[in-house]
């Protein structure tokens, strides 16, 4: 009985460690990625609408250039770790260009990730710790979430290819895989899933060097509602440790 109890505690600790890794990696490395071996999507030369990957990337960039802010509900599915554990989380996202975003996770556990355009704050209440890092100074998407916040350019910074719609995304979507032209420490590639008629974002899938996959599905998308800047002002709670990401 004693050995069985120890095994259960070990499993709980491993699960907890995996969940904490998922939270921390959202801001610092939101590649957070899909399978033990990442199998690349076989590219097809044209989209369902007849565009080449480069044309679709340009259309998406033009569309996104006209979006100043957006809000959406999201479902985040992460698969990773030695046991390929899958975690599903839900929350609300607010993005305002340039560089502001707020991810509020509500289930199963609360988490908050905020960029005020200068600093990135990662807060998981059960850790009683806030991790602070700098937003890149140049126009670069060093994490996929920063691309959503207006950092980076699809045409300039990525090599695009049209791929099958990832599992779990609406089947009538269009999917564009983007491989960064300059190697990124935080992710290997990302896939944007969009409505083929409106080009509205439906999902984001990212893969990291550790073989993990993060899949974000977006619903209730609202564009250009001009959220107040106070939404992106993060107040560090009392009694928590503050850690600089560059010092870790």
SVG drawing of the C-alpha trace seen along z (x, -y; Angstrom):
<svg xmlns="http://www.w3.org/2000/svg" viewBox="-19 -53 39 55">
<polyline fill="none" stroke="black" stroke-width="0.4" points="0.0,0.0 2.8,-2.4 4.4,-1.9 1.0,-2.5 0.6,-5.7 4.0,-6.9 3.3,-6.2 0.1,-8.2 1.9,-11.2 4.5,-11.0 1.8,-11.0 0.2,-14.1 3.5,-15.9 4.2,-15.1 0.8,-16.3 1.2,-19.5 4.6,-20.1 3.2,-19.7 0.4,-22.1 2.8,-24.7 5.0,-24.3 2.0,-24.9 1.2,-28.2 4.8,-29.5 5.3,-28.7 2.3,-30.6 4.0,-34.0 7.6,-32.9 7.2,-30.2 3.7,-29.9 4.8,-27.4 3.8,-25.0 3.2,-22.2 1.1,-18.8 2.9,-14.7 5.9,-12.7 7.2,-13.1 6.0,-16.2 4.8,-15.0 5.0,-17.9 1.8,-18.6 2.1,-17.7 1.8,-21.0 -0.6,-21.5 0.3,-24.1 -3.1,-26.0 -5.7,-26.9 -9.4,-26.0 -9.9,-29.4 -7.2,-28.9 -4.5,-31.2 -0.9,-30.3 0.5,-30.2 2.3,-33.5 -0.9,-35.1 -2.9,-33.9 -0.2,-35.2 -0.3,-38.6 -4.1,-38.7 -4.0,-37.7 -1.4,-40.4 -3.5,-43.0 -6.5,-41.9 -4.6,-41.9 -3.1,-45.3 -6.7,-46.7 -7.4,-45.1 -6.5,-47.4 -7.8,-45.1 -9.9,-42.1 -11.4,-39.9 -12.3,-36.3 -13.1,-33.3 -10.5,-30.5 -10.0,-26.8 -6.3,-25.9 -5.3,-22.2 -1.7,-21.3 -0.1,-17.9 3.4,-17.3 5.7,-15.8 7.2,-12.3 3.7,-10.8 2.1,-12.9 -0.4,-14.3 -3.2,-16.4 -4.5,-19.4 -7.5,-21.4 -8.0,-24.9 -10.5,-27.8 -10.5,-31.5 -10.8,-35.0 -8.4,-36.9 -8.0,-40.6 -5.5,-42.0 -4.7,-45.6 -2.0,-46.7 0.8,-47.4 2.0,-44.7 -0.8,-44.7 -2.6,-41.4 -4.3,-39.8 -5.0,-36.1 -7.3,-35.3 -7.6,-31.5 -10.8,-30.6 -10.9,-26.8 -9.8,-24.5 -7.4,-26.8 -7.1,-30.6 -4.0,-32.0 -3.3,-35.5 -0.8,-36.5 -0.5,-40.2 1.6,-42.3 1.3,-46.0 3.5,-46.7 6.7,-46.9 6.6,-44.1 5.2,-40.6 3.7,-39.3 3.0,-35.6 0.9,-34.9 -0.2,-31.5 -1.9,-32.0 -1.1,-28.6 2.6,-29.3 2.4,-32.6 4.9,-34.0 4.9,-36.6 7.4,-36.1 8.3,-39.4 10.1,-39.6 10.6,-42.3 8.5,-42.7 10.9,-42.6 11.9,-46.1 11.9,-45.4 9.0,-44.4 9.5,-40.6 7.2,-37.8 9.5,-35.9 6.5,-34.0 3.3,-33.2 1.2,-35.2 3.3,-38.3 2.4,-37.8 -1.3,-38.1 -0.4,-41.4 1.0,-42.9 4.7,-41.9 6.1,-40.4 4.9,-40.2 3.6,-37.1 5.2,-37.9 8.5,-39.3 9.3,-37.0 7.9,-33.6 7.9,-31.0 4.3,-30.0 2.7,-26.8 -0.9,-25.7 -1.6,-22.6 -4.6,-20.4 -6.8,-21.8 -5.4,-20.6 -7.4,-18.2 -10.0,-19.8 -10.4,-22.9 -13.5,-23.6 -13.2,-21.4 -14.4,-24.3 -11.4,-26.4 -8.2,-27.4 -4.8,-26.6 -1.5,-28.3 1.7,-26.9 4.3,-29.5 8.0,-28.6 10.1,-31.6 12.9,-32.6 15.2,-33.2 15.3,-30.3 13.3,-31.1 14.2,-29.7 10.5,-29.7 8.8,-27.8 9.6,-25.9 6.5,-26.7 2.9,-27.9 -0.3,-27.3 -3.0,-29.9 -6.5,-28.6 -8.9,-31.1 -12.4,-31.4 -11.8,-31.1 -14.4,-33.8 -13.7,-36.5 -10.1,-35.5 -11.1,-35.9 -8.9,-33.9 -10.4,-30.6 -7.3,-29.0 -3.6,-28.9 -1.4,-25.8 2.2,-26.0 5.1,-23.5 8.2,-23.8 11.6,-22.2 10.6,-19.9 7.9,-18.2 4.9,-19.8 1.9,-21.1 -0.5,-23.9 -3.8,-24.4 -5.9,-27.5 -9.5,-27.6 -11.1,-31.1 -14.9,-31.8 -17.0,-34.9 -14.5,-37.0 -15.1,-40.8 -12.9,-43.2 -12.1,-46.9 -14.0,-47.5 -11.3,-49.7 -10.7,-48.1 -9.4,-50.5 -5.6,-50.5 -6.4,-49.7 -7.2,-46.1 -3.5,-45.6 -2.3,-47.2 -1.1,-44.3 -1.0,-44.9 1.4,-42.5 -0.6,-40.9 0.7,-41.2 2.7,-38.4 4.0,-36.9 7.6,-36.5 8.6,-38.5 11.1,-36.8 12.8,-38.3 12.7,-35.8 16.2,-37.0 17.6,-36.2 16.3,-32.6"/>
</svg>
